Amino acid sequence: MGEEILRVENLKKYFPLEKSFVEKILSRQRRYVRAVDGISFSIRRGEIFTLAGETGSGKTTVGRLILRLIDPTDGKIFFDDKDITNLKGEALRELRRKMQPIFQDPYSSLNPRMKVGEAIKHPVEIHGIAGGEEARSLVLEILEKVGLTPPEKFYELYPKDLSGGQRQRVAIARAMIIKPEFIVADEAVSMIDVSLKAAILELMLSFRKELDLTYLFITHELAVAKYISDRIGVMYLGKIVEIAPTSKIFENPIHPYTKALIAAIPVPNPRRKKKFILKGEVPVAPIDIPSGCRFHPRCPLATDKCRRNEPELEEIENNHYIACWLSEEN
């Protein structure tokens, strides 16, 4: 891995809740959805860093904040050692060329009225990379690379003419054609058939090698994270609870939530006994955060200390970070 390419410090995003007419009269206190609640991590150039966790943990909001699609409530975002937290205008447009998204839903991320070729060519023209026949040639070349052949045929098709897997290949082509440095892949294979997931992941890995790409990979599937990641950060209710290299996460998970996620991975062994069966589910929205460790209402190992005091993310061994009072016993 190269030098640090991205760093976030104490990043927060709170969404204010709309009040009913009666609530506005009775109370002036505003309530917030604390989607991201003070997280810090860094990603090195060439690395695939994954944020994993259940729906509602805040992973997608982190990706949108880093891409500067939404503004943070607090905290800092650094890219190539430059503070991009409050970039606007032309400076933000220039950043867009270096950072590109691959969205979750290939059915809504493509304009249904634009032909495939036009959709892929759009960022090339916006960033002034090429135009006319040169831009068309770049599109045909990238279509070939993502496996949509013959490229001349796919250039003229509309999204409605494609399968889900083909649409996601188009989304990948659109992101890669301007040769970015950093990709945020938000659940990029979650809506793809199981039979096609490996092919899409291999395609992303091939671009990593060719373009020296760095990925922030967002997923709720730890089995997918294990396949593609160098390091994994596990999120729960807006907080990171564990960060470690992928091998350590699977060989020696320490946080009970991480253990539960790994135990939930399907394996072809009907006699396998699952450990750390969790109580309940992630709240629909992180509004009324529990006191102490926010995972304690679902944790089978919670103690009084967990209910009273919130643990900080601390390094317990080389490159392995935990936010759990039980780690003191390991």
C-alpha positions as CSV (number, residue, x, y, z in Angstrom):
1,M,0.0,0.0,0.0
2,G,1.1,3.6,-0.7
3,E,0.8,6.7,1.4
4,E,-2.5,7.8,3.0
5,I,-5.0,9.0,0.4
6,L,-8.1,9.6,2.5
7,R,-8.6,10.5,6.2
8,V,-11.7,11.4,8.1
9,E,-11.6,12.9,11.6
10,N,-14.5,12.9,14.0
11,L,-17.0,12.9,11.1
12,K,-20.6,13.5,12.0
13,K,-23.9,13.8,10.1
14,Y,-27.1,14.6,11.9
15,F,-30.4,14.9,10.0
16,P,-33.0,17.1,11.7
17,L,-36.4,15.5,12.2
18,E,-39.5,17.3,10.9
19,K,-42.0,18.0,13.6
20,S,-45.8,17.8,13.4
21,F,-47.8,21.0,14.0
22,V,-48.6,19.9,17.5
23,E,-45.0,19.0,18.3
24,K,-43.9,22.5,17.2
25,I,-46.3,24.1,19.6
26,L,-45.4,21.9,22.6
27,S,-41.7,21.6,22.2
28,R,-38.9,23.8,20.7
29,Q,-36.3,21.1,21.1
30,R,-35.1,19.7,17.8
31,R,-34.4,16.0,17.4
32,Y,-31.9,14.5,15.0
33,V,-31.1,11.3,13.3
34,R,-27.5,10.7,14.2
35,A,-26.6,8.8,11.0
36,V,-22.8,9.2,11.5
37,D,-21.8,10.1,15.0
38,G,-18.1,10.9,15.3
39,I,-16.0,8.4,13.3
40,S,-12.3,8.5,12.3
41,F,-10.3,6.3,9.9
42,S,-7.9,6.5,7.1
43,I,-7.4,4.7,3.8
44,R,-4.0,4.1,2.1
45,R,-3.5,4.5,-1.7
46,G,-4.2,1.2,-3.5
47,E,-6.1,-0.2,-0.6
48,I,-9.7,-1.7,-0.6
49,F,-11.2,-0.6,2.7
50,T,-14.6,-1.9,3.5
51,L,-17.3,-0.5,5.8
52,A,-19.6,-3.3,6.8
53,G,-22.7,-3.5,9.0
54,E,-26.4,-4.0,8.9
55,T,-28.8,-1.6,7.2
56,G,-29.1,1.5,9.2
57,S,-25.5,1.5,10.5
58,G,-24.6,4.7,8.6
59,K,-22.3,3.2,5.9
60,T,-23.9,4.8,2.9
61,T,-24.0,8.2,4.6
62,V,-20.2,8.0,5.2
63,G,-19.7,7.3,1.5
64,R,-21.9,10.3,0.5
65,L,-20.0,12.6,2.9
66,I,-16.7,11.6,1.5
67,L,-17.9,12.1,-2.1
68,R,-19.1,15.6,-0.9
69,L,-22.7,14.8,-2.1
70,I,-23.9,16.0,1.3
71,D,-22.2,18.3,3.9
72,P,-21.1,17.0,7.2
73,T,-22.5,18.3,10.5
74,D,-19.0,18.3,12.0
75,G,-15.6,16.8,11.5
76,K,-13.0,16.9,8.7
77,I,-12.4,15.0,5.4
78,F,-8.9,15.0,3.9
79,F,-8.1,13.8,0.4
80,D,-4.4,13.7,-0.7
81,D,-3.7,15.6,2.5
82,K,-6.0,18.5,1.5
83,D,-9.0,19.5,3.5
84,I,-12.0,18.9,1.2
85,T,-14.7,19.3,3.9
86,N,-16.0,22.6,2.6
87,L,-15.0,22.6,-1.0
88,K,-17.3,24.4,-3.4
89,G,-17.6,25.4,-7.0
90,E,-14.7,24.8,-9.4
91,A,-12.5,23.2,-6.7
92,L,-15.2,20.6,-6.0
93,R,-15.7,19.9,-9.7
94,E,-12.0,19.2,-10.0
95,L,-12.2,16.8,-7.1
96,R,-15.1,14.9,-8.8
97,R,-12.7,13.8,-11.5
98,K,-10.5,12.1,-8.8
99,M,-13.4,10.5,-6.8
100,Q,-16.2,8.6,-8.4
101,P,-19.2,6.6,-7.1
102,I,-20.6,3.2,-8.1
103,F,-24.1,3.2,-6.7
104,Q,-26.1,0.3,-5.3
105,D,-29.1,0.2,-7.7
106,P,-28.2,-0.1,-11.4
107,Y,-31.9,0.4,-12.2
108,S,-32.1,3.9,-10.8
109,S,-28.5,5.1,-11.2
110,L,-28.8,5.3,-15.0
111,N,-30.9,7.8,-16.9
112,P,-33.6,5.7,-18.7
113,R,-33.7,8.3,-21.5
114,M,-30.0,8.2,-22.3
115,K,-28.4,5.6,-24.4
116,V,-25.6,3.6,-22.8
117,G,-22.9,5.2,-24.9
118,E,-24.2,8.7,-24.0
119,A,-24.3,7.9,-20.3
120,I,-20.7,6.7,-20.2
121,K,-19.5,9.6,-22.4
122,H,-21.1,12.2,-20.2
123,P,-18.4,12.5,-17.6
124,V,-15.7,12.6,-20.3
125,E,-17.3,15.6,-21.8
126,I,-18.1,17.3,-18.5
127,H,-14.5,17.1,-17.4
128,G,-13.2,18.2,-20.8
129,I,-11.2,15.0,-21.4
130,A,-12.4,14.4,-24.9
131,G,-15.2,15.1,-27.4
132,G,-16.6,13.9,-30.7
133,E,-15.1,10.8,-32.2
134,E,-12.4,10.7,-29.6
135,A,-14.9,10.5,-26.8
136,R,-16.8,7.8,-28.7
137,S,-13.6,5.8,-29.1
138,L,-13.0,6.0,-25.3
139,V,-16.5,4.7,-24.6
140,L,-16.2,1.8,-27.0
141,E,-12.8,0.9,-25.4
142,I,-14.3,0.9,-21.8
143,L,-17.3,-1.1,-22.9
144,E,-15.0,-3.7,-24.2
145,K,-13.1,-3.7,-20.9
146,V,-16.2,-4.2,-18.8
147,G,-17.3,-7.2,-21.0
148,L,-20.1,-5.5,-22.9
149,T,-19.4,-6.8,-26.4
150,P,-19.8,-6.0,-29.2
151,P,-19.3,-2.5,-27.8
152,E,-20.9,-0.8,-30.9
153,K,-24.2,-2.7,-30.1
154,F,-24.3,-1.8,-26.4
155,Y,-23.4,1.9,-27.2
156,E,-26.8,2.3,-28.9
157,L,-28.9,0.4,-26.3
158,Y,-31.0,2.0,-23.5
159,P,-30.9,0.8,-19.9
160,K,-34.2,-1.0,-20.3
161,D,-32.6,-3.3,-22.8
162,L,-30.0,-4.5,-20.3
163,S,-30.0,-7.0,-17.4
164,G,-29.1,-5.9,-13.9
165,G,-25.6,-7.2,-14.2
166,Q,-25.1,-5.4,-17.5
167,R,-26.4,-2.2,-16.1
168,Q,-23.9,-2.4,-13.2
169,R,-21.1,-3.0,-15.7
170,V,-22.3,0.2,-17.4
171,A,-22.2,2.0,-14.1
172,I,-18.6,0.7,-13.5
173,A,-17.6,1.8,-17.0
174,R,-19.0,5.3,-16.4
175,A,-17.0,5.6,-13.2
176,M,-13.8,4.3,-14.7
177,I,-13.7,6.1,-18.0
178,I,-12.2,9.2,-16.5
179,K,-9.5,7.2,-14.7
180,P,-10.2,8.3,-11.1
181,E,-8.0,7.7,-8.1
182,F,-10.7,6.8,-5.6
183,I,-13.9,4.9,-5.9
184,V,-16.8,4.7,-3.4
185,A,-18.6,1.5,-4.2
186,D,-21.9,1.5,-2.3
187,E,-23.4,-2.0,-2.1
188,A,-22.2,-2.4,-5.7
189,V,-23.1,-6.1,-6.0
190,S,-26.0,-6.3,-3.5
191,M,-28.7,-6.2,-6.3
192,I,-26.8,-8.5,-8.6
193,D,-27.6,-12.2,-9.0
194,V,-25.3,-14.5,-6.9
195,S,-24.0,-16.1,-10.1
196,L,-22.7,-12.7,-11.3
197,K,-21.3,-11.2,-8.1
198,A,-17.9,-12.8,-8.4
199,A,-17.6,-11.6,-12.0
200,I,-18.4,-8.0,-11.0
201,L,-16.0,-8.1,-8.1
202,E,-13.2,-9.5,-10.4
203,L,-13.9,-6.7,-12.8
204,M,-13.5,-4.1,-10.0
205,L,-10.2,-5.8,-8.9
206,S,-8.9,-5.7,-12.5
207,F,-9.5,-1.9,-12.6
208,R,-7.8,-1.6,-9.3
209,K,-4.6,-3.1,-10.8
210,E,-4.8,-1.3,-14.1
211,L,-5.5,2.2,-12.6
212,D,-3.9,1.9,-9.2
213,L,-7.3,2.5,-7.7
214,T,-8.3,2.9,-4.1
215,Y,-11.7,1.7,-3.0
216,L,-14.1,2.5,-0.2
217,F,-16.3,-0.6,-0.5
218,I,-19.6,-0.5,1.4
219,T,-21.5,-3.7,2.0
220,H,-23.8,-5.5,4.5
221,E,-22.4,-8.9,3.3
222,L,-19.3,-9.9,5.2
223,A,-18.8,-12.8,2.8
224,V,-18.3,-10.3,0.0
225,A,-16.1,-8.1,2.2
226,K,-13.9,-11.1,2.9
227,Y,-13.4,-11.7,-0.9
228,I,-12.4,-8.2,-1.9
229,S,-11.1,-6.3,1.2
230,D,-7.7,-5.5,2.6
231,R,-9.2,-4.0,5.8
232,I,-12.7,-4.0,7.2
233,G,-14.3,-1.4,9.5
234,V,-17.5,-2.7,11.2
235,M,-20.2,0.0,11.8
236,Y,-23.1,0.0,14.2
237,L,-25.6,2.9,14.7
238,G,-23.3,5.5,13.3
239,K,-20.1,4.3,15.1
240,I,-17.2,2.2,14.0
241,V,-16.8,-0.7,16.5
242,E,-13.9,-2.6,15.0
243,I,-11.2,-2.1,12.4
244,A,-8.7,-4.7,11.4
245,P,-7.1,-6.4,8.4
246,T,-9.5,-8.8,6.8
247,S,-7.7,-11.9,8.0
248,K,-7.8,-10.7,11.6
249,I,-11.5,-9.8,11.4
250,F,-12.3,-13.4,10.4
251,E,-9.7,-15.3,12.4
252,N,-9.9,-13.3,15.6
253,P,-13.0,-11.0,15.8
254,I,-13.3,-9.4,19.2
255,H,-16.3,-7.2,19.2
256,P,-19.5,-9.2,19.8
257,Y,-21.2,-7.4,16.9
258,T,-18.5,-8.5,14.5
259,K,-18.7,-12.0,15.9
260,A,-22.5,-12.1,15.3
261,L,-22.1,-10.8,11.7
262,I,-19.6,-13.5,11.0
263,A,-21.7,-16.2,12.6
264,A,-24.6,-15.1,10.3
265,I,-22.7,-15.9,7.2
266,P,-24.3,-19.0,5.6
267,V,-22.1,-22.1,5.5
268,P,-22.9,-25.5,4.1
269,N,-22.9,-27.2,7.5
270,P,-26.3,-27.9,9.1
271,R,-24.6,-29.0,12.3
272,R,-22.8,-25.7,12.8
273,K,-24.0,-23.9,15.9
274,K,-24.3,-20.2,15.6
275,K,-22.9,-18.1,18.4
276,F,-23.9,-14.6,19.5
277,I,-27.4,-14.7,18.4
278,L,-28.5,-11.1,18.8
279,K,-31.6,-9.8,20.3
280,G,-33.8,-7.5,18.2
281,E,-32.7,-5.5,15.2
282,V,-30.9,-2.2,14.4
283,P,-33.3,0.7,15.1
284,V,-35.0,2.0,11.9
285,A,-33.3,5.4,12.6
286,P,-30.6,6.3,15.2
287,I,-32.6,8.9,17.0
288,D,-32.8,7.9,20.7
289,I,-29.3,6.4,21.1
290,P,-28.9,4.1,24.1
291,S,-26.6,5.3,26.9
292,G,-23.2,3.7,27.2
293,C,-22.3,1.4,24.5
294,R,-25.0,1.7,21.8
295,F,-24.8,-2.0,21.1
296,H,-25.5,-3.1,24.7
297,P,-29.3,-3.6,24.2
298,R,-28.6,-6.4,21.7
299,C,-25.4,-7.8,23.1
300,P,-25.6,-11.1,25.0
301,L,-22.4,-10.2,26.9
302,A,-23.3,-6.7,28.1
303,T,-22.3,-5.6,31.6
304,D,-23.3,-2.7,33.8
305,K,-20.2,-0.8,32.6
306,C,-21.4,-1.3,29.0
307,R,-24.8,0.3,29.9
308,R,-23.2,3.3,31.6
309,N,-20.1,4.2,29.6
310,E,-19.5,4.5,25.9
311,P,-16.1,2.9,24.8
312,E,-13.7,4.7,22.5
313,L,-12.1,3.1,19.5
314,E,-8.7,2.0,20.7
315,E,-5.8,0.0,19.2
316,I,-5.4,-3.2,21.2
317,E,-2.8,-4.7,18.9
318,N,-1.0,-3.7,15.7
319,N,-3.6,-2.3,13.3
320,H,-6.5,-3.8,15.2
321,Y,-8.9,-1.3,16.8
322,I,-11.9,-2.1,19.0
323,A,-14.6,0.0,20.7
324,C,-15.7,-2.5,23.4
325,W,-15.1,-2.8,27.2
326,L,-14.9,-6.6,26.8
327,S,-11.7,-6.2,24.8
328,E,-9.9,-5.4,28.1
329,E,-10.5,-9.0,29.1
330,N,-9.0,-10.4,25.8
